[in-house]
Structure formats: structure tokens, C-alpha cells
Amino acid sequence: MKRSGAIAAAYLLLTFGTGVAVGGFGFWLYETRSVKADVRKATADEYRKKYLHEMQTRLKLTPDQSQKLVVILDTTRNTFRELSEKHRPEYQAVHENQREQVRAILEDGQRTEYEKMLKERDASRAKRTGPSPH
């Protein structure tokens, strides 16, 4: 009987040890392969500088070509800004429509908390991008 008890204990320890090893390996895999949320995104200006540098080095642009590329990038940025400004009221209307639909499904207490959430999000967005459109 002692021998079978020792064998059962050995199997139990082996099973537990295997679980620890697999769990540890899984955790290591998750930590090394997962995306980290604290990675800062490049700003538009940083991305532009990197793009310009890559174009200059990989394509070996002449100074004249580099200057023309800067003009192209400036023109494109201005066009995108104009489009954004032109369509901003439409985006705002869609966004406000969403908020109204959410308000409609909420009860009074929930609606109060929802309004608080909206103010917090708008304040957070204002810190990142400037004043809220609402």
C-alpha cells in the first residue's frame, strides 16, 4: 500500500509541476508577445519627419526633390484639414445622434452617470486634442 501511495503522490506532484511549467511558459509568452498599451504613439510631426527621412535616404532624393516633397506633404496636410473642417458638422451630428440614442435607453440614475462620463471623456479629449466640438 505504501508503494501505491508514493506513486500517487509522485503523479500528483508531476501533474502539479507540469501545470506550473505550462502556466509559467504561457505567462512568459503572453508578456513577451502581447501589445503594450503604454507605448506612446508618434505625433503627426514625428511621423512626417520619419517619412521624409526615409524617403530621402531610401530613394536618395536630391535637395530639389526633398523640397518638392515637403511642398506635396504641406499641400496634402492642408487638403485633409479642409476636408476635416468641411465634414466636421456631419461627424458631430452622427456623434450627437448616438449620444441621444444612448440617453433614450437609460433610466434617470443611469442618465446622470452617463452625462458625468461624457463630461470626463470630453475633458480628456480636450487635453489631448484641444476643445471638444460639443
N, CA, C and O atoms as CSV, one atom per row, in Angstrom:
chain,resi,resn,atom,element,x,y,z
A,1,MET,N,N,0.813,-1.184,0.000
A,1,MET,CA,C,0.000,0.000,0.000
A,1,MET,C,C,0.860,1.254,0.000
A,1,MET,O,O,0.509,2.255,-0.623
A,2,LYS,N,N,1.991,1.196,0.702
A,2,LYS,CA,C,2.857,2.357,0.758
A,2,LYS,C,C,3.381,2.721,-0.617
A,2,LYS,O,O,3.499,3.896,-0.966
A,3,ARG,N,N,3.693,1.688,-1.394
A,3,ARG,CA,C,4.245,1.938,-2.726
A,3,ARG,C,C,3.222,2.634,-3.614
A,3,ARG,O,O,3.576,3.579,-4.319
A,4,SER,N,N,1.976,2.202,-3.604
A,4,SER,CA,C,0.944,2.821,-4.434
A,4,SER,C,C,0.662,4.256,-3.974
A,4,SER,O,O,0.366,5.117,-4.802
A,5,GLY,N,N,0.749,4.518,-2.689
A,5,GLY,CA,C,0.579,5.880,-2.177
A,5,GLY,C,C,1.696,6.787,-2.626
A,5,GLY,O,O,1.464,7.949,-2.956
A,6,ALA,N,N,2.924,6.260,-2.641
A,6,ALA,CA,C,4.075,7.035,-3.100
A,6,ALA,C,C,3.959,7.332,-4.592
A,6,ALA,O,O,4.278,8.430,-5.048
A,7,ILE,N,N,3.500,6.342,-5.336
A,7,ILE,CA,C,3.319,6.542,-6.785
A,7,ILE,C,C,2.237,7.597,-7.036
A,7,ILE,O,O,2.402,8.466,-7.892
A,8,ALA,N,N,1.146,7.522,-6.299
A,8,ALA,CA,C,0.063,8.514,-6.455
A,8,ALA,C,C,0.578,9.912,-6.107
A,8,ALA,O,O,0.259,10.878,-6.799
A,9,ALA,N,N,1.368,10.024,-5.042
A,9,ALA,CA,C,1.923,11.322,-4.662
A,9,ALA,C,C,2.875,11.831,-5.728
A,9,ALA,O,O,2.900,13.027,-6.021
A,10,ALA,N,N,3.666,10.925,-6.316
A,10,ALA,CA,C,4.598,11.322,-7.379
A,10,ALA,C,C,3.831,11.831,-8.600
A,10,ALA,O,O,4.203,12.842,-9.197
A,11,TYR,N,N,2.746,11.118,-8.971
A,11,TYR,CA,C,1.932,11.569,-10.103
A,11,TYR,C,C,1.272,12.912,-9.812
A,11,TYR,O,O,1.178,13.772,-10.688
A,12,LEU,N,N,0.822,13.079,-8.583
A,12,LEU,CA,C,0.205,14.346,-8.198
A,12,LEU,C,C,1.219,15.490,-8.299
A,12,LEU,O,O,0.911,16.550,-8.844
A,13,LEU,N,N,2.427,15.271,-7.772
A,13,LEU,CA,C,3.473,16.291,-7.874
A,13,LEU,C,C,3.863,16.546,-9.321
A,13,LEU,O,O,4.086,17.692,-9.711
A,14,LEU,N,N,3.947,15.489,-10.118
A,14,LEU,CA,C,4.278,15.638,-11.535
A,14,LEU,C,C,3.204,16.463,-12.257
A,14,LEU,O,O,3.519,17.349,-13.052
A,15,THR,N,N,1.951,16.163,-11.972
A,15,THR,CA,C,0.848,16.902,-12.594
A,15,THR,C,C,0.881,18.370,-12.176
A,15,THR,O,O,0.731,19.265,-13.007
A,16,PHE,N,N,1.079,18.606,-10.878
A,16,PHE,CA,C,1.153,19.977,-10.382
A,16,PHE,C,C,2.347,20.714,-10.994
A,16,PHE,O,O,2.217,21.859,-11.425
A,17,GLY,N,N,3.488,20.066,-11.029
A,17,GLY,CA,C,4.692,20.670,-11.607
A,17,GLY,C,C,4.523,20.991,-13.079
A,17,GLY,O,O,4.965,22.039,-13.549
A,18,THR,N,N,3.878,20.083,-13.809
A,18,THR,CA,C,3.621,20.316,-15.225
A,18,THR,C,C,2.700,21.529,-15.401
A,18,THR,O,O,2.909,22.352,-16.292
A,19,GLY,N,N,1.685,21.627,-14.549
A,19,GLY,CA,C,0.775,22.775,-14.611
A,19,GLY,C,C,1.493,24.083,-14.360
A,19,GLY,O,O,1.244,25.076,-15.044
A,20,VAL,N,N,2.385,24.088,-13.378
A,20,VAL,CA,C,3.162,25.294,-13.079
A,20,VAL,C,C,4.047,25.654,-14.269
A,20,VAL,O,O,4.143,26.822,-14.645
A,21,ALA,N,N,4.699,24.641,-14.865
A,21,ALA,CA,C,5.584,24.897,-16.001
A,21,ALA,C,C,4.803,25.440,-17.196
A,21,ALA,O,O,5.230,26.409,-17.824
A,22,VAL,N,N,3.669,24.830,-17.512
A,22,VAL,CA,C,2.859,25.288,-18.643
A,22,VAL,C,C,2.313,26.687,-18.371
A,22,VAL,O,O,2.314,27.538,-19.261
A,23,GLY,N,N,1.851,26.929,-17.154
A,23,GLY,CA,C,1.353,28.252,-16.793
A,23,GLY,C,C,2.440,29.307,-16.887
A,23,GLY,O,O,2.209,30.400,-17.404
A,24,GLY,N,N,3.626,28.983,-16.387
A,24,GLY,CA,C,4.745,29.922,-16.463
A,24,GLY,C,C,5.135,30.224,-17.895
A,24,GLY,O,O,5.398,31.373,-18.251
A,25,PHE,N,N,5.171,29.180,-18.717
A,25,PHE,CA,C,5.500,29.376,-20.129
A,25,PHE,C,C,4.440,30.225,-20.823
A,25,PHE,O,O,4.767,31.107,-21.617
A,26,GLY,N,N,3.174,29.958,-20.525
A,26,GLY,CA,C,2.090,30.746,-21.116
A,26,GLY,C,C,2.168,32.207,-20.712
A,26,GLY,O,O,1.966,33.099,-21.537
A,27,PHE,N,N,2.461,32.451,-19.441
A,27,PHE,CA,C,2.596,33.828,-18.965
A,27,PHE,C,C,3.759,34.520,-19.661
A,27,PHE,O,O,3.637,35.666,-20.095
A,28,TRP,N,N,4.890,33.821,-19.765
A,28,TRP,CA,C,6.059,34.390,-20.455
A,28,TRP,C,C,5.707,34.722,-21.899
A,28,TRP,O,O,6.054,35.797,-22.390
A,29,LEU,N,N,5.017,33.803,-22.587
A,29,LEU,CA,C,4.627,34.035,-23.973
A,29,LEU,C,C,3.719,35.251,-24.087
A,29,LEU,O,O,3.888,36.083,-24.978
A,30,TYR,N,N,2.762,35.347,-23.181
A,30,TYR,CA,C,1.831,36.465,-23.196
A,30,TYR,C,C,2.563,37.783,-22.969
A,30,TYR,O,O,2.317,38.759,-23.678
A,31,GLU,N,N,3.439,37.816,-22.009
A,31,GLU,CA,C,4.166,39.042,-21.683
A,31,GLU,C,C,5.104,39.487,-22.797
A,31,GLU,O,O,5.236,40.686,-23.045
A,32,THR,N,N,5.747,38.558,-23.462
A,32,THR,CA,C,6.717,38.935,-24.485
A,32,THR,C,C,6.080,39.191,-25.832
A,32,THR,O,O,6.674,39.877,-26.664
A,33,ARG,N,N,4.899,38.666,-26.077
A,33,ARG,CA,C,4.283,38.778,-27.395
A,33,ARG,C,C,3.082,39.714,-27.450
A,33,ARG,O,O,2.605,40.035,-28.539
A,34,SER,N,N,2.590,40.154,-26.307
A,34,SER,CA,C,1.392,40.988,-26.314
A,34,SER,C,C,1.753,42.448,-26.563
A,34,SER,O,O,2.882,42.877,-26.325
A,35,VAL,N,N,0.784,43.186,-27.040
A,35,VAL,CA,C,0.951,44.607,-27.315
A,35,VAL,C,C,0.840,45.369,-26.003
A,35,VAL,O,O,-0.043,45.092,-25.192
A,36,LYS,N,N,1.713,46.303,-25.801
A,36,LYS,CA,C,1.694,47.102,-24.583
A,36,LYS,C,C,0.906,48.389,-24.833
A,36,LYS,O,O,1.142,49.089,-25.818
A,37,ALA,N,N,-0.014,48.688,-23.949
A,37,ALA,CA,C,-0.848,49.875,-24.105
A,37,ALA,C,C,-0.110,51.151,-23.738
A,37,ALA,O,O,-0.561,52.241,-24.090
A,38,ASP,N,N,1.013,51.044,-23.041
A,38,ASP,CA,C,1.704,52.250,-22.606
A,38,ASP,C,C,2.690,52.783,-23.631
A,38,ASP,O,O,3.426,53.729,-23.350
A,39,VAL,N,N,2.713,52.190,-24.813
A,39,VAL,CA,C,3.602,52.660,-25.866
A,39,VAL,C,C,3.009,53.940,-26.453
A,39,VAL,O,O,1.856,53.958,-26.882
A,40,ARG,N,N,3.798,54.999,-26.468
A,40,ARG,CA,C,3.328,56.299,-26.958
A,40,ARG,C,C,3.300,56.299,-28.480
A,40,ARG,O,O,4.257,55.878,-29.130
A,41,LYS,N,N,2.209,56.771,-29.032
A,41,LYS,CA,C,2.105,56.884,-30.482
A,41,LYS,C,C,2.873,58.108,-30.960
A,41,LYS,O,O,2.960,59.120,-30.264
A,42,ALA,N,N,3.420,57.993,-32.144
A,42,ALA,CA,C,4.145,59.114,-32.737
A,42,ALA,C,C,3.158,60.227,-33.096
A,42,ALA,O,O,2.040,59.958,-33.535
A,43,THR,N,N,3.575,61.459,-32.908
A,43,THR,CA,C,2.740,62.583,-33.305
A,43,THR,C,C,2.800,62.714,-34.825
A,43,THR,O,O,3.639,62.095,-35.479
A,44,ALA,N,N,1.915,63.513,-35.368
A,44,ALA,CA,C,1.893,63.716,-36.815
A,44,ALA,C,C,3.222,64.294,-37.303
A,44,ALA,O,O,3.724,63.899,-38.355
A,45,ASP,N,N,3.787,65.226,-36.541
A,45,ASP,CA,C,5.066,65.825,-36.941
A,45,ASP,C,C,6.201,64.809,-36.884
A,45,ASP,O,O,7.070,64.797,-37.756
A,46,GLU,N,N,6.196,63.954,-35.855
A,46,GLU,CA,C,7.226,62.916,-35.760
A,46,GLU,C,C,7.109,61.937,-36.922
A,46,GLU,O,O,8.110,61.544,-37.521
A,47,TYR,N,N,5.873,61.548,-37.234
A,47,TYR,CA,C,5.654,60.635,-38.353
A,47,TYR,C,C,6.114,61.283,-39.665
A,47,TYR,O,O,6.733,60.628,-40.502
A,48,ARG,N,N,5.811,62.552,-39.832
A,48,ARG,CA,C,6.197,63.270,-41.055
A,48,ARG,C,C,7.721,63.319,-41.203
A,48,ARG,O,O,8.253,63.070,-42.285
A,49,LYS,N,N,8.418,63.642,-40.113
A,49,LYS,CA,C,9.888,63.690,-40.154
A,49,LYS,C,C,10.467,62.327,-40.501
A,49,LYS,O,O,11.395,62.217,-41.303
A,50,LYS,N,N,9.907,61.291,-39.886
A,50,LYS,CA,C,10.387,59.929,-40.151
A,50,LYS,C,C,10.136,59.556,-41.624
A,50,LYS,O,O,11.013,58.995,-42.283
A,51,TYR,N,N,8.943,59.869,-42.130
A,51,TYR,CA,C,8.599,59.584,-43.522
A,51,TYR,C,C,9.530,60.334,-44.472
A,51,TYR,O,O,10.041,59.761,-45.434
A,52,LEU,N,N,9.741,61.601,-44.198
A,52,LEU,CA,C,10.607,62.425,-45.043
A,52,LEU,C,C,12.035,61.877,-45.039
A,52,LEU,O,O,12.673,61.781,-46.088
A,53,HIS,N,N,12.527,61.521,-43.864
A,53,HIS,CA,C,13.880,60.976,-43.752
A,53,HIS,C,C,13.999,59.652,-44.521
A,53,HIS,O,O,14.979,59.420,-45.229
A,54,GLU,N,N,12.990,58.793,-44.370
A,54,GLU,CA,C,13.020,57.513,-45.088
A,54,GLU,C,C,13.002,57.729,-46.599
A,54,GLU,O,O,13.732,57.062,-47.333
A,55,MET,N,N,12.185,58.643,-47.054
A,55,MET,CA,C,12.125,58.940,-48.499
A,55,MET,C,C,13.480,59.460,-48.982
A,55,MET,O,O,13.965,59.060,-50.040
A,56,GLN,N,N,14.087,60.357,-48.194
A,56,GLN,CA,C,15.376,60.936,-48.593
A,56,GLN,C,C,16.483,59.886,-48.625
A,56,GLN,O,O,17.303,59.880,-49.543
A,57,THR,N,N,16.515,59.015,-47.648
A,57,THR,CA,C,17.608,58.038,-47.581
A,57,THR,C,C,17.394,56.854,-48.511
A,57,THR,O,O,18.324,56.447,-49.207
A,58,ARG,N,N,16.212,56.303,-48.538
A,58,ARG,CA,C,15.996,55.111,-49.374
A,58,ARG,C,C,15.943,55.438,-50.858
A,58,ARG,O,O,16.422,54.669,-51.691
A,59,LEU,N,N,15.358,56.586,-51.182
A,59,LEU,CA,C,15.242,56.954,-52.592
A,59,LEU,C,C,16.371,57.873,-53.041
A,59,LEU,O,O,16.486,58.202,-54.222
A,60,LYS,N,N,17.206,58.284,-52.084
A,60,LYS,CA,C,18.331,59.169,-52.378
A,60,LYS,C,C,17.855,60.416,-53.127
A,60,LYS,O,O,18.343,60.745,-54.208
A,61,LEU,N,N,16.879,61.098,-52.507
A,61,LEU,CA,C,16.315,62.293,-53.119
A,61,LEU,C,C,17.352,63.412,-53.171
A,61,LEU,O,O,18.181,63.563,-52.273
A,62,THR,N,N,17.281,64.173,-54.228
A,62,THR,CA,C,18.126,65.364,-54.323
A,62,THR,C,C,17.519,66.443,-53.434
A,62,THR,O,O,16.360,66.319,-53.038
A,63,PRO,N,N,18.260,67.488,-53.112
A,63,PRO,CA,C,17.680,68.577,-52.312
A,63,PRO,C,C,16.435,69.178,-52.972
A,63,PRO,O,O,15.474,69.529,-52.287
A,64,ASP,N,N,16.456,69.295,-54.300
A,64,ASP,CA,C,15.301,69.833,-55.016
A,64,ASP,C,C,14.089,68.910,-54.848
A,64,ASP,O,O,12.974,69.382,-54.625
A,65,GLN,N,N,14.307,67.599,-54.955
A,65,GLN,CA,C,13.216,66.643,-54.777
A,65,GLN,C,C,12.691,66.676,-53.342
A,65,GLN,O,O,11.485,66.583,-53.111
A,66,SER,N,N,13.596,66.808,-52.393
A,66,SER,CA,C,13.182,66.887,-50.987
A,66,SER,C,C,12.299,68.100,-50.751
A,66,SER,O,O,11.285,68.013,-50.059
A,67,GLN,N,N,12.687,69.232,-51.328
A,67,GLN,CA,C,11.893,70.457,-51.173
A,67,GLN,C,C,10.523,70.285,-51.819
A,67,GLN,O,O,9.518,70.720,-51.256
A,68,LYS,N,N,10.468,69.666,-52.977
A,68,LYS,CA,C,9.183,69.425,-53.649
A,68,LYS,C,C,8.318,68.461,-52.835
A,68,LYS,O,O,7.099,68.620,-52.768
A,69,LEU,N,N,8.955,67.459,-52.217
A,69,LEU,CA,C,8.208,66.529,-51.376
A,69,LEU,C,C,7.612,67.258,-50.169
A,69,LEU,O,O,6.476,66.978,-49.785
A,70,VAL,N,N,8.348,68.174,-49.573
A,70,VAL,CA,C,7.837,68.959,-48.451
A,70,VAL,C,C,6.610,69.753,-48.881
A,70,VAL,O,O,5.628,69.830,-48.143
A,71,VAL,N,N,6.663,70.342,-50.069
A,71,VAL,CA,C,5.513,71.100,-50.590
A,71,VAL,C,C,4.316,70.166,-50.785
A,71,VAL,O,O,3.187,70.520,-50.446
A,72,ILE,N,N,4.566,68.973,-51.331
A,72,ILE,CA,C,3.487,67.994,-51.531
A,72,ILE,C,C,2.865,67.609,-50.191
A,72,ILE,O,O,1.642,67.550,-50.065
A,73,LEU,N,N,3.707,67.349,-49.191
A,73,LEU,CA,C,3.198,66.969,-47.869
A,73,LEU,C,C,2.407,68.109,-47.233
A,73,LEU,O,O,1.372,67.875,-46.609
A,74,ASP,N,N,2.892,69.344,-47.390
A,74,ASP,CA,C,2.166,70.503,-46.849
A,74,ASP,C,C,0.805,70.653,-47.512
A,74,ASP,O,O,-0.201,70.871,-46.837
A,75,THR,N,N,0.778,70.537,-48.824
A,75,THR,CA,C,-0.472,70.670,-49.577
A,75,THR,C,C,-1.463,69.584,-49.169
A,75,THR,O,O,-2.648,69.852,-48.970
A,76,THR,N,N,-0.963,68.353,-49.047
A,76,THR,CA,C,-1.829,67.245,-48.653
A,76,THR,C,C,-2.384,67.451,-47.251
A,76,THR,O,O,-3.568,67.217,-47.009
A,77,ARG,N,N,-1.524,67.893,-46.319
A,77,ARG,CA,C,-1.986,68.144,-44.950
A,77,ARG,C,C,-3.079,69.203,-44.950
A,77,ARG,O,O,-4.092,69.044,-44.269
A,78,ASN,N,N,-2.889,70.277,-45.701
A,78,ASN,CA,C,-3.891,71.347,-45.758
A,78,ASN,C,C,-5.195,70.848,-46.364
A,78,ASN,O,O,-6.276,71.222,-45.908
A,79,THR,N,N,-5.100,70.004,-47.392
A,79,THR,CA,C,-6.306,69.455,-48.015
A,79,THR,C,C,-7.077,68.591,-47.024
A,79,THR,O,O,-8.301,68.685,-46.932
A,80,PHE,N,N,-6.353,67.745,-46.278
A,80,PHE,CA,C,-7.011,66.916,-45.273
A,80,PHE,C,C,-7.662,67.770,-44.189
A,80,PHE,O,O,-8.767,67.468,-43.739
A,81,ARG,N,N,-6.986,68.824,-43.772
A,81,ARG,CA,C,-7.569,69.710,-42.755
A,81,ARG,C,C,-8.832,70.374,-43.266
A,81,ARG,O,O,-9.816,70.484,-42.535
A,82,GLU,N,N,-8.816,70.822,-44.523
A,82,GLU,CA,C,-10.004,71.449,-45.109
A,82,GLU,C,C,-11.166,70.460,-45.172
A,82,GLU,O,O,-12.305,70.799,-44.851
A,83,LEU,N,N,-10.860,69.235,-45.590
A,83,LEU,CA,C,-11.905,68.208,-45.644
A,83,LEU,C,C,-12.462,67.912,-44.260
A,83,LEU,O,O,-13.669,67.748,-44.079
A,84,SER,N,N,-11.568,67.847,-43.295
A,84,SER,CA,C,-11.992,67.583,-41.926
A,84,SER,C,C,-12.904,68.686,-41.417
A,84,SER,O,O,-13.942,68.414,-40.814
A,85,GLU,N,N,-12.517,69.923,-41.660
A,85,GLU,CA,C,-13.340,71.054,-41.233
A,85,GLU,C,C,-14.680,71.066,-41.969
A,85,GLU,O,O,-15.715,71.364,-41.374
A,86,LYS,N,N,-14.660,70.747,-43.238
A,86,LYS,CA,C,-15.882,70.756,-44.049
A,86,LYS,C,C,-16.881,69.709,-43.544
A,86,LYS,O,O,-18.085,69.962,-43.505
A,87,HIS,N,N,-16.379,68.546,-43.162
A,87,HIS,CA,C,-17.270,67.451,-42.765
A,87,HIS,C,C,-17.457,67.327,-41.258
A,87,HIS,O,O,-18.205,66.464,-40.801
A,88,ARG,N,N,-16.788,68.176,-40.480
A,88,ARG,CA,C,-16.910,68.117,-39.023
A,88,ARG,C,C,-18.359,68.209,-38.552
A,88,ARG,O,O,-18.747,67.442,-37.670
A,89,PRO,N,N,-19.183,69.116,-39.100
A,89,PRO,CA,C,-20.577,69.170,-38.629
A,89,PRO,C,C,-21.325,67.849,-38.844
A,89,PRO,O,O,-22.159,67.468,-38.022
A,90,GLU,N,N,-21.031,67.161,-39.934
A,90,GLU,CA,C,-21.692,65.878,-40.183
A,90,GLU,C,C,-21.261,64.836,-39.152
A,90,GLU,O,O,-22.094,64.095,-38.629
A,91,TYR,N,N,-19.961,64.779,-38.859
A,91,TYR,CA,C,-19.462,63.852,-37.852
A,91,TYR,C,C,-20.052,64.175,-36.478
A,91,TYR,O,O,-20.420,63.278,-35.720
A,92,GLN,N,N,-20.135,65.465,-36.173
A,92,GLN,CA,C,-20.694,65.881,-34.881
A,92,GLN,C,C,-22.166,65.482,-34.774
A,92,GLN,O,O,-22.626,65.060,-33.713
A,93,ALA,N,N,-22.895,65.619,-35.873
A,93,ALA,CA,C,-24.315,65.255,-35.867
A,93,ALA,C,C,-24.489,63.752,-35.626
A,93,ALA,O,O,-25.363,63.343,-34.862
A,94,VAL,N,N,-23.667,62.942,-36.269
A,94,VAL,CA,C,-23.733,61.496,-36.075
A,94,VAL,C,C,-23.391,61.152,-34.624
A,94,VAL,O,O,-24.049,60.318,-34.004
A,95,HIS,N,N,-22.362,61.800,-34.097
A,95,HIS,CA,C,-21.942,61.549,-32.719
A,95,HIS,C,C,-23.026,61.957,-31.735
A,95,HIS,O,O,-23.316,61.218,-30.794
A,96,GLU,N,N,-23.623,63.108,-31.936
A,96,GLU,CA,C,-24.673,63.569,-31.037
A,96,GLU,C,C,-25.908,62.673,-31.148
A,96,GLU,O,O,-26.588,62.429,-30.151
A,97,ASN,N,N,-26.197,62.185,-32.346
A,97,ASN,CA,C,-27.311,61.254,-32.536
A,97,ASN,C,C,-27.082,59.987,-31.719
A,97,ASN,O,O,-28.009,59.471,-31.095
A,98,GLN,N,N,-25.852,59.489,-31.723
A,98,GLN,CA,C,-25.517,58.306,-30.931
A,98,GLN,C,C,-25.764,58.582,-29.452
A,98,GLN,O,O,-26.363,57.761,-28.756
A,99,ARG,N,N,-25.309,59.726,-28.976
A,99,ARG,CA,C,-25.485,60.071,-27.563
A,99,ARG,C,C,-26.968,60.162,-27.198
A,99,ARG,O,O,-27.375,59.712,-26.127
A,100,GLU,N,N,-27.762,60.736,-28.077
A,100,GLU,CA,C,-29.203,60.845,-27.823
A,100,GLU,C,C,-29.849,59.464,-27.768
A,100,GLU,O,O,-30.711,59.219,-26.924
A,101,GLN,N,N,-29.443,58.564,-28.654
A,101,GLN,CA,C,-29.992,57.211,-28.641
A,101,GLN,C,C,-29.620,56.485,-27.345
A,101,GLN,O,O,-30.436,55.759,-26.778
A,102,VAL,N,N,-28.393,56.685,-26.886
A,102,VAL,CA,C,-27.968,56.060,-25.624
A,102,VAL,C,C,-28.774,56.640,-24.469
A,102,VAL,O,O,-29.240,55.898,-23.604
A,103,ARG,N,N,-28.943,57.958,-24.449
A,103,ARG,CA,C,-29.726,58.592,-23.384
A,103,ARG,C,C,-31.144,58.024,-23.334
A,103,ARG,O,O,-31.708,57.835,-22.257
A,104,ALA,N,N,-31.711,57.754,-24.507
A,104,ALA,CA,C,-33.088,57.275,-24.590
A,104,ALA,C,C,-33.278,55.901,-23.958
A,104,ALA,O,O,-34.372,55.589,-23.487
A,105,ILE,N,N,-32.242,55.083,-23.937
A,105,ILE,CA,C,-32.405,53.739,-23.364
A,105,ILE,C,C,-32.059,53.687,-21.876
A,105,ILE,O,O,-32.252,52.657,-21.231
A,106,LEU,N,N,-31.555,54.784,-21.333
A,106,LEU,CA,C,-31.123,54.797,-19.940
A,106,LEU,C,C,-32.223,55.289,-19.011
A,106,LEU,O,O,-33.100,56.057,-19.408
A,107,GLU,N,N,-32.155,54.828,-17.765
A,107,GLU,CA,C,-33.055,55.333,-16.728
A,107,GLU,C,C,-32.436,56.602,-16.142
A,107,GLU,O,O,-31.284,56.923,-16.436
A,108,ASP,N,N,-33.197,57.323,-15.315
A,108,ASP,CA,C,-32.745,58.616,-14.798
A,108,ASP,C,C,-31.375,58.547,-14.123
A,108,ASP,O,O,-30.492,59.341,-14.449
A,109,GLY,N,N,-31.184,57.617,-13.192
A,109,GLY,CA,C,-29.912,57.500,-12.493
A,109,GLY,C,C,-28.770,57.167,-13.442
A,109,GLY,O,O,-27.660,57.682,-13.308
A,110,GLN,N,N,-29.060,56.305,-14.395
A,110,GLN,CA,C,-28.043,55.943,-15.386
A,110,GLN,C,C,-27.702,57.140,-16.265
A,110,GLN,O,O,-26.541,57.364,-16.610
A,111,ARG,N,N,-28.723,57.900,-16.619
A,111,ARG,CA,C,-28.520,59.070,-17.474
A,111,ARG,C,C,-27.624,60.089,-16.787
A,111,ARG,O,O,-26.785,60.713,-17.436
A,112,THR,N,N,-27.793,60.265,-15.481
A,112,THR,CA,C,-26.947,61.193,-14.721
A,112,THR,C,C,-25.492,60.735,-14.766
A,112,THR,O,O,-24.589,61.539,-14.999
A,113,GLU,N,N,-25.272,59.445,-14.543
A,113,GLU,CA,C,-23.907,58.908,-14.583
A,113,GLU,C,C,-23.340,58.989,-16.002
A,113,GLU,O,O,-22.151,59.250,-16.184
A,114,TYR,N,N,-24.194,58.764,-17.010
A,114,TYR,CA,C,-23.755,58.852,-18.407
A,114,TYR,C,C,-23.284,60.269,-18.732
A,114,TYR,O,O,-22.262,60.452,-19.393
A,115,GLU,N,N,-24.030,61.264,-18.267
A,115,GLU,CA,C,-23.635,62.653,-18.507
A,115,GLU,C,C,-22.285,62.951,-17.848
A,115,GLU,O,O,-21.453,63.667,-18.405
A,116,LYS,N,N,-22.085,62.393,-16.663
A,116,LYS,CA,C,-20.810,62.553,-15.971
A,116,LYS,C,C,-19.692,61.908,-16.797
A,116,LYS,O,O,-18.621,62.492,-16.958
A,117,MET,N,N,-19.944,60.704,-17.319
A,117,MET,CA,C,-18.958,60.023,-18.166
A,117,MET,C,C,-18.618,60.862,-19.400
A,117,MET,O,O,-17.452,60.992,-19.770
A,118,LEU,N,N,-19.648,61.428,-20.028
A,118,LEU,CA,C,-19.424,62.242,-21.226
A,118,LEU,C,C,-18.544,63.450,-20.916
A,118,LEU,O,O,-17.635,63.780,-21.678
A,119,LYS,N,N,-18.822,64.107,-19.789
A,119,LYS,CA,C,-18.007,65.267,-19.407
A,119,LYS,C,C,-16.557,64.866,-19.181
A,119,LYS,O,O,-15.641,65.578,-19.592
A,120,GLU,N,N,-16.346,63.717,-18.522
A,120,GLU,CA,C,-14.979,63.237,-18.279
A,120,GLU,C,C,-14.268,62.933,-19.599
A,120,GLU,O,O,-13.107,63.295,-19.787
A,121,ARG,N,N,-14.976,62.268,-20.501
A,121,ARG,CA,C,-14.368,61.931,-21.797
A,121,ARG,C,C,-14.084,63.166,-22.628
A,121,ARG,O,O,-13.042,63.262,-23.276
A,122,ASP,N,N,-15.013,64.113,-22.608
A,122,ASP,CA,C,-14.799,65.350,-23.355
A,122,ASP,C,C,-13.614,66.130,-22.792
A,122,ASP,O,O,-12.835,66.713,-23.545
A,123,ALA,N,N,-13.480,66.139,-21.460
A,123,ALA,CA,C,-12.347,66.831,-20.838
A,123,ALA,C,C,-11.037,66.139,-21.189
A,123,ALA,O,O,-10.033,66.797,-21.460
A,124,SER,N,N,-11.050,64.816,-21.183
A,124,SER,CA,C,-9.847,64.057,-21.543
A,124,SER,C,C,-9.468,64.306,-22.993
A,124,SER,O,O,-8.290,64.474,-23.312
A,125,ARG,N,N,-10.461,64.329,-23.870
A,125,ARG,CA,C,-10.216,64.586,-25.291
A,125,ARG,C,C,-9.695,65.998,-25.501
A,125,ARG,O,O,-8.820,66.224,-26.336
A,126,ALA,N,N,-10.234,66.952,-24.742
A,126,ALA,CA,C,-9.804,68.350,-24.866
A,126,ALA,C,C,-8.331,68.486,-24.471
A,126,ALA,O,O,-7.593,69.268,-25.071
A,127,LYS,N,N,-7.908,67.722,-23.460
A,127,LYS,CA,C,-6.498,67.761,-23.068
A,127,LYS,C,C,-5.599,67.261,-24.188
A,127,LYS,O,O,-4.521,67.808,-24.419
A,128,ARG,N,N,-6.048,66.215,-24.887
A,128,ARG,CA,C,-5.238,65.624,-25.954
A,128,ARG,C,C,-5.288,66.400,-27.250
A,128,ARG,O,O,-4.264,66.571,-27.911
A,129,THR,N,N,-6.469,66.875,-27.627
A,129,THR,CA,C,-6.635,67.425,-28.969
A,129,THR,C,C,-7.120,68.851,-29.032
A,129,THR,O,O,-7.200,69.419,-30.121
A,130,GLY,N,N,-7.441,69.439,-27.924
A,130,GLY,CA,C,-8.000,70.784,-27.936
A,130,GLY,C,C,-9.445,70.726,-27.492
A,130,GLY,O,O,-9.923,69.657,-27.113
A,131,PRO,N,N,-10.160,71.846,-27.525
A,131,PRO,CA,C,-11.543,71.900,-27.043
A,131,PRO,C,C,-12.455,70.943,-27.781
A,131,PRO,O,O,-12.300,70.692,-28.977
A,132,SER,N,N,-13.412,70.416,-27.031
A,132,SER,CA,C,-14.395,69.487,-27.586
A,132,SER,C,C,-15.348,70.209,-28.524
A,132,SER,O,O,-15.675,71.372,-28.285
A,133,PRO,N,N,-15.807,69.548,-29.594
A,133,PRO,CA,C,-16.741,70.159,-30.519
A,133,PRO,C,C,-18.145,70.263,-29.954
A,133,PRO,O,O,-18.994,70.897,-30.580
A,134,HIS,N,N,-18.436,69.663,-28.783
A,134,HIS,CA,C,-19.792,69.654,-28.226
A,134,HIS,C,C,-20.015,70.818,-27.325
A,134,HIS,O,O,-21.102,70.969,-26.768
